[in-house]
Amino acid sequence: MGSVDFRSSHFLVPKHEILSKSKHQEVLSSIGVDEQKLPEIKLNDPQLKLLGAKEGDIIKITRKDPTKENVYYRFVVK
């Protein structure tokens, strides 16, 4: 029996996406902050390892709730 990686498909793990560099400025201006003021997420976070994120990336996290989706942004740091 092969091993299965549940870290990216478990129902409690929200969807993580790396924003393209072209989307950085668009998102930052829409929420009215610069990237240094975003909450941080560590580069060694298991989801970031799976995504292949790099320091300086912005991560979009989408959490589903029974009534709506909530979107959060995090700045990747060492």
SVG drawing of the C-alpha trace seen along z (x, -y; Angstrom):
<svg xmlns="http://www.w3.org/2000/svg" viewBox="-24 -52 39 54">
<polyline fill="none" stroke="black" stroke-width="0.4" points="0.0,0.0 1.4,-3.4 1.7,-6.4 -0.7,-9.3 0.0,-12.9 -3.1,-14.2 -1.5,-17.6 -2.9,-19.2 -6.2,-17.4 -7.4,-17.2 -10.7,-19.0 -9.3,-21.1 -6.4,-22.5 -7.5,-25.6 -6.5,-26.2 -3.1,-27.9 -2.0,-29.6 1.2,-31.5 0.2,-34.8 2.0,-35.7 4.3,-38.7 1.9,-40.6 -0.9,-40.1 1.2,-41.4 0.6,-45.1 -3.0,-44.6 -3.8,-42.8 -1.7,-45.1 -3.4,-48.2 -6.9,-46.7 -6.4,-46.0 -4.4,-49.2 -1.1,-47.9 2.4,-47.1 3.8,-43.6 5.8,-44.2 2.5,-44.9 0.9,-41.7 0.8,-38.9 3.8,-36.6 3.9,-32.9 7.2,-30.9 8.9,-29.4 9.1,-26.0 5.3,-25.8 4.3,-22.4 1.8,-23.8 4.5,-26.2 6.9,-23.3 4.3,-21.5 3.7,-24.6 7.4,-25.4 7.0,-28.9 10.0,-31.3 10.8,-34.1 9.0,-37.2 6.1,-35.4 2.5,-36.4 0.2,-33.5 -3.5,-33.6 -5.3,-31.4 -9.0,-30.6 -11.0,-29.2 -14.4,-27.9 -17.1,-28.4 -20.7,-27.1 -22.0,-30.5 -19.0,-32.1 -15.4,-31.9 -12.8,-34.0 -9.6,-35.1 -6.4,-35.9 -3.0,-37.0 0.4,-36.1 3.9,-37.3 6.5,-34.5 9.5,-35.0 12.5,-32.8"/>
</svg>
